[in-house]
Amino acid sequence: EDIVNLILISPDLWNLKLFVYMLSIVNVVLLIASVLSQRVIREVNLVGSVRFMWSLFWLLPIQIFLMIGLFDYYRVMEVWIKHFWGDASMAYLRGLFCEEGTENDECVVPIMGGEEYKNEKAWCLAKYNSTRCEYIRNEAQYECTVASYIFFTSNGVWALILVFLIWVTLSVLQAIISMPIVQRSKESN
């Protein structure tokens, strides 16, 4: 049971967490390429500069795709939070956003009371002799949704800034390398 609570990636493919993880991997590759190319650019090595330019050309569209995925146009995060709220993978988020001491009790009331109960109030009365479960869960889900949108949108903005910096770097590289060499490199690839 402890292993289930440590799940970081859920198996659903269209999840904003996946875009953050993939963007992190792409940016680690970009960091490695940038570190390796510092000496090449400082010494104005044309072959190495062209290689770095091509690594940027290949990483830029991937970066743009992952950046676009971080903006939740269809409210996927809201639906994911609502339907996976009682899952063990959400235990950490419940601990952050539920009222103190309710994260594994009243805060996990199933949608419409689950299979055995008519509604959330019936579930809450049967399990905890209370009628506040739905309110506790809804408040926690709302706060979690707002925090998630702030987190993912700020990551999207940072990715947009990085896309702009990659574009500026490509423009400067093409100016340094010179357009005839860049054009021949593009024609050969």
Summary of the structure (lengths in Angstrom):
residues: 189
radius of gyration: 23.9
end to end distance: 51.8
largest distance: 77.9
contacts: 516
relative contact order: 0.13
helix: 76%
strand: 0%
